[in-house]
Amino acid sequence: MATSVTFVPPASSAEAVAHFSALFAFETDCWDVHEALAGEADFVLLDVRNPDLFARGHVGGAIDLPHGKITAARMAMWPGETVFVVYCAGPHCNGAARGALRLARLGRPVKIMAGGVMGWLDEGFALENGTHA
């Protein structure tokens, strides 16, 4: 008898390759962001949480831009081809998905930093405190 894990059989290998390969177009991880920020990052990192949470602790180099304030006017300061990476608190929060959706609707290239702040801390990386744009 199948368990709840195998009751629905896994996808074929070809389907799994297509699915998991596509994920990399939508997500990056904390380690890769940390490594990129150590050099010349080719993306803009957006913390899409509220300003109070940003002030208590955020990824160094991130810009404080709550997902609800992502507008065409605000994004006009960056060239259209600018890649954005968004993050929120972590897997229990959908703020990054909300921010990514707003950016995508504006025609902006975007990825989510999987894990958010919790993933960042789990990797052993430090947060910065204070407010700045």
N, C-alpha and C positions, 0 to 999 in steps of 0.2 A: 504494500500500500504506500502510495506517495505521501510525503510530508507536505506541509504548506510551502516549503522551499521548492520542491520539485513537481508539485501538482501542475503548475504551468511550466512546461519544459523550457530550458534555456534556448536562446536564439541560435541559429546556425552560426558556424564560425565566420562565414562571410558577412552575415548581418552584424555580428559582434564587432568585427573589424571596422565596418562602416560606422557603427554607432560610436565606438570608443575613439576612433580617429576623429570623428566630428566634434567630440567634446573639447579637443584641444583648440578648436576655432572659437569656442565660447568661454573657455576657462584657462586660467593659469594658476600657479600655486604660490604660496608664500615664499618658498625657497627661491624660485625663479625671480620673483619680484625683488627680493632682498639682494640677490646677486646682481640683477640689472641696475638697481639703485646704487650699488657700489661703484659703478662706472657711469657712462653716459646713457641714461635711460632713454629709450626711444618711444616713450609713452608718457602720458600724464596720469598720475595716480590720484583718484578722487575718493575721499572718505565721505560717504553719503549719509552718515549718521547725523544726529542733531549737534549743534555747536557745543552744548555742554559735555556730551560724550567725547567729542573731538578734543576739547580742552583738557579733559581728564587723562587722555592717552590716545595717541594716534601714531601711525607709521610715519617715520621721519621722511619728509619730502612730499607728503600727501597734502592735497588742497582740500580745505573744508568746504564742501558743497552738498548740502542735504539734497536727497533725491527729488524732493518736491520743488526745489529751486533750479533744477536743470531746465533751462529754457533756451530757445534759439538765440535770444539776445545775449544771454550769459555766455553761451558757447561760442559766440562770434569772435571772441578774443583769440581763439585758436584756429589755425588753418583747417580746412575741411577734412584733410587726410590724417589729422592727429589721431593717434590711437589712445583710447582711454581705458584704464583699468580701474574698476570700482570695487569697493569693499564696504562691508558693514560690520556688525558685531561678530557674526559667525553663522554656522549652519542653522541655528535656531531663528535667524532673522532673514526676512526677505527684502530688506532695503537694497542690497546689491542688485537683486533682480529687478526691482523697481527702477533703480538708477540706470541699469543697463537697457531696460526697455525704453525709457525716456530718450536716452542717447541714440538708440537704434531708430526710434521713430523720427529723430532729427537727422537721420542719415549719417550718423557718426560711427566709426569703427569702435567696438567696445568688447572687452572681456571682463569677466568677474574674477577676482582673486579668491579662489576657493578657500574656505576656512575663516576668512575675515580676521578680525582682531584676535579671536580665540586661536585660530590656526597660527597666526603670527607668534603669539606667546608660546604655543605648544612647540614651535620650532626653536624656542629659546632666544628669540629676537626681542630687543627692547622697544618700548614705546617712548615717544616724546610727549611732554606735557605742554600746555599753553595753547594760546590761540594765535594763528597766523593764516593768511590766505595762500 
